[in-house]
Amino acid sequence: MLAVYLSGSLVISLLFYLLRNQAARLLLSFAFGGLQVALTAFELTRPDTRQLEFFTSDALAVIFLTVLTLVTIPAFYHSFLYFKYHPYPP
């Protein structure tokens, strides 16, 4: 799952850079949010699973990932509101 998360994040980042359409960026933000929630759910249900031969999540890592996911959702919401009311020319 970690490989899917890392490669998905890279693809979403590249698409953010290449696409300038606001609807596409909104869709990509929801895709990343879903990817973040999926990784968190995976780590919560399978503790101490070794991934990519180097990464093992302990209890502290799962707590940090959960908090990070909970902060991600309002941060995306606030960023879209901010750029809606404070538009900057490209």
Rosetta blueprint (number, residue, H / E / L):
1 M L
2 L H
3 A H
4 V H
5 Y H
6 L H
7 S H
8 G H
9 S H
10 L H
11 V H
12 I H
13 S H
14 L H
15 L H
16 F H
17 Y H
18 L H
19 L L
20 R L
21 N L
22 Q H
23 A H
24 A H
25 R H
26 L H
27 L H
28 L H
29 S H
30 F H
31 A H
32 F H
33 G H
34 G H
35 L H
36 Q H
37 V H
38 A H
39 L H
40 T H
41 A H
42 F H
43 E H
44 L H
45 T H
46 R L
47 P L
48 D L
49 T L
50 R E
51 Q E
52 L L
53 E L
54 F L
55 F E
56 T E
57 S L
58 D L
59 A H
60 L H
61 A H
62 V H
63 I H
64 F H
65 L H
66 T H
67 V H
68 L H
69 T H
70 L H
71 V H
72 T H
73 I H
74 P H
75 A H
76 F H
77 Y H
78 H H
79 S H
80 F H
81 L H
82 Y H
83 F H
84 K H
85 Y H
86 H L
87 P L
88 Y L
89 P L
90 P L
